[in-house]
Amino acid sequence: MPFLLQISRLIDGLNRVVGYLAMWMILAATLISAGNAIVRKTVGTSSNAWLEIQWYLFAAVFMLGGGYAFLRNAHVRIDFLSSRFTPRGRNWVDIIGIVVFLLPLCYLMISLGWPLFYLGWESGEVSTNAGGLIRWPVYLLIPVGFALLAAQGLSELIKRAAFLTGHAADPLDHTGPSEAEMLAKDIAEAERRKAELESAQKN
């Protein structure tokens, strides 16, 4: 089990890095969109490539961020049902869901997405829009995104099996403060210190 938990941590680390990259992609898409709009209004010129790169980035965020969302437990849950289960019951429900639904779906999407990418790569398929981009990079997001999601599914399986066998804490126990709550606490603490400093300077 320690070896499997080490693999789980490596998968978590990979999806964490991909998740952070996806956040920067959102910023890049926003800047490109704003820059394109400014140039179009001020200079009167634009290109379909700038429009397409925006939805390429959006597609990358959506497809590559699935594993990170699973890692952060940010996916949709039916909480009013799961909250009625014991911790072991919730982990068993997750195990069944991962094995019966998630992993087969990932396999199906990878097996369907890879030929689409390969055909686009071989043919050099390009957007039909004037000045458009090549298509294979966005096709590649399908198998890669679902591979990352499947890998995270395996990581979550390991964590739940470790909990059920007494080798790790409950991965679904989120009784502690959330990241948003911790951030709010840090901001409040910084404001308190700032007020104390200003008060001390006045005196």
SVG drawing of the C-alpha trace seen along z (x, -y; Angstrom):
<svg xmlns="http://www.w3.org/2000/svg" viewBox="-30 -60 36 63">
<polyline fill="none" stroke="black" stroke-width="0.4" points="0.0,0.0 2.8,-2.6 4.0,-2.1 0.5,-2.6 0.1,-5.7 3.4,-7.1 2.0,-6.5 -1.2,-8.3 0.9,-11.3 2.7,-11.4 -0.6,-11.5 -1.9,-14.2 1.2,-16.2 0.8,-15.9 -2.8,-17.0 -2.0,-19.8 0.6,-21.2 -1.9,-20.8 -4.6,-22.5 -2.3,-25.5 -1.4,-25.7 -5.1,-25.7 -5.6,-28.7 -3.0,-30.6 -4.7,-29.5 -7.8,-31.3 -5.7,-34.5 -4.2,-34.0 -7.6,-33.6 -8.8,-36.7 -5.8,-38.8 -6.0,-37.6 -9.7,-38.3 -9.2,-41.8 -6.2,-42.5 -8.0,-41.3 -11.1,-43.4 -8.9,-46.5 -6.9,-46.0 -10.1,-45.4 -11.7,-48.6 -8.7,-50.8 -6.9,-49.5 -9.8,-47.8 -8.0,-44.5 -8.1,-41.1 -7.6,-37.4 -9.7,-34.3 -6.6,-32.7 -7.0,-35.0 -10.6,-34.0 -9.9,-30.3 -7.0,-30.4 -9.4,-31.6 -11.7,-28.6 -8.6,-26.3 -7.5,-27.7 -11.1,-27.3 -11.2,-23.7 -7.8,-23.1 -9.0,-24.4 -12.2,-22.3 -10.5,-19.1 -7.3,-19.2 -8.9,-20.5 -11.1,-17.5 -8.4,-15.6 -7.6,-18.6 -11.3,-19.2 -11.5,-15.5 -8.4,-16.0 -9.9,-19.1 -13.2,-17.3 -14.8,-20.2 -17.0,-17.9 -20.7,-17.7 -21.9,-15.5 -25.4,-14.6 -24.6,-15.8 -28.0,-15.3 -27.6,-11.6 -23.9,-11.1 -24.1,-13.0 -26.4,-10.3 -23.8,-7.6 -21.0,-6.6 -17.4,-7.5 -16.9,-3.9 -20.2,-4.0 -19.2,-7.2 -15.9,-5.8 -17.5,-2.6 -19.9,-4.6 -17.0,-6.5 -15.1,-3.3 -18.2,-1.8 -18.7,-5.1 -15.0,-5.2 -14.8,-1.6 -18.3,-1.3 -18.7,-4.7 -15.6,-6.9 -12.9,-4.5 -15.1,-3.0 -16.1,-6.4 -12.5,-7.5 -11.5,-4.4 -14.3,-5.0 -13.4,-8.7 -9.7,-7.9 -10.4,-5.1 -12.7,-7.5 -10.6,-10.6 -7.2,-9.1 -8.2,-8.2 -9.7,-11.7 -6.4,-13.2 -4.4,-10.9 -6.4,-11.6 -6.1,-15.3 -2.3,-14.9 -1.9,-12.8 -4.0,-15.0 -2.8,-18.3 -6.4,-19.4 -6.8,-23.1 -9.8,-25.2 -12.1,-26.1 -12.1,-29.7 -9.7,-32.1 -6.5,-32.3 -7.7,-29.6 -5.5,-27.2 -4.5,-23.6 -7.0,-21.2 -4.9,-18.4 -3.8,-20.2 -7.4,-20.6 -8.3,-17.0 -5.3,-15.9 -7.0,-17.4 -9.7,-14.7 -7.5,-11.7 -5.0,-13.6 -7.7,-15.1 -9.5,-11.8 -6.2,-10.1 -5.5,-12.6 -9.0,-12.1 -8.5,-8.3 -5.2,-8.6 -6.8,-10.8 -9.5,-8.2 -6.9,-5.5 -5.3,-7.9 -8.7,-8.3 -9.2,-4.6 -5.9,-4.1 -6.8,-6.7 -10.2,-5.2 -8.7,-1.6 -6.0,-2.9 -8.7,-4.4 -10.9,-1.3 -7.8,0.9 -6.7,-1.5 -3.6,-2.8 -4.7,-6.4 -7.1,-9.1 -10.5,-9.5 -10.0,-11.3 -13.6,-12.6 -13.2,-14.2 -13.4,-17.9 -14.4,-19.1 -11.5,-21.6 -11.7,-25.1 -11.8,-25.4 -9.2,-27.3 -11.6,-30.2 -12.2,-30.3 -8.5,-30.2 -7.9,-33.0 -10.6,-35.1 -9.0,-34.6 -5.6,-35.6 -7.1,-38.8 -8.9,-39.6 -5.7,-39.1 -3.7,-41.3 -6.4,-44.1 -6.2,-43.8 -2.4,-44.2 -2.7,-47.1 -5.2,-48.8 -3.0,-48.2 0.1,-49.6 -1.9,-52.7 -3.1,-53.2 0.4,-52.9 1.7,-55.4 -1.0,-58.0 -0.1,-57.6"/>
</svg>
